[in-house]
């Protein structure tokens, strides 16, 4: 199911989005305010997620900011985000402002 909403609605989820349904394999599906239910291993069925796509002109900077924030809290994740930033920078598809 593809749910199209404005970006500010993607920051929250409502009761209608958190149905907790499973996919065909029976795995729990995470809930995105913008994209609806998506299969992400180890994410509970009703857990909201926020997705950054490589086509988003702001995504790479957002990940860099998250890295700085994670590092300021001594999170081990901070060191692992360089790989994701590199993957986003190497993606050669068209870029656009988020909608």
N, C-alpha and C positions, 0 to 999 in steps of 0.2 A: 504494500500500500504506500503510495507516495502522497504525503500530505504537504501541500504548499502553503506556507504562512509567511508573514513578514518576519524579519530577523528578530524583532523584540519579542514576538510570541514564541520563537524558538528557544528563548532563554527559560521558559517555564513550561510545565505540562499541566494539563487539566485532567479531571477524572475520566473524560472520554478517551484519552490517549493511553491510559494505563489499564488496559484490559487484562494483561498478564497471559495472553495466548501464547502458545508454542508453535514452532514451525513444523514442517512435515516430519523431521527427524525426532521431534519431541523436545528439542533444546529450548531453553528459555530465551526470549527475545527482549533486548533492551528497547527503550522507547526514546525516540528523538522527537522533539516538538515540531521539527520541520519535515522529517522523512518518515515518521511513524515508527512501526516496529521493525527492528533490525536484529539480525543474529550476530551477537558478539560473545565469544566464549568467555565464561567466568563472570558475566554480568547478569544480575538478577532480572527477572521478567518485568518488574515494575520500576527498575532503576533508570532514571533519566540520564541521557547522554547528550553531549554537544559535539557536533562533527565539524571539523575544519577540512576543506577540500583544497587540493593544490591549485585549482582554477581561481580560488579566491585571492585577490591581490593583497589582502591583509593577513592571510593565514600564516605566512612565514614569520612575519613580525609578531603575530600573536603567540606563536610557539616560542619565539625568542624571549618574549616578555614572561611567559609561563616558566621558561627555564630559569630566568633571573629570580622570579618569585620562589620557585622550588629550591633553588640554591640558597636563598636567604633563610630557608627553613631547614637547611642541611639534609634535604631529600636526596637520596641516591638517584632518583629519576633525572635530576638536572644534568648529570653527566651523560645520560643516554639520549637526551633530546637533540644533541648535535647531529646524530644520524638521521633523525626525522627532518631536521632543518635542511640537511644536505639533500635528502630525497625530494623535498618540496622545491628546492632551488634548481634541481636538475630536471624537473618535469617540464617538458617542452610544449605542452598544450597551451591553448589560449587562456589568458588570464582576464578576469573581470572583477568589478566591485561586487561584493555580496548582495544578494537580493532578499 
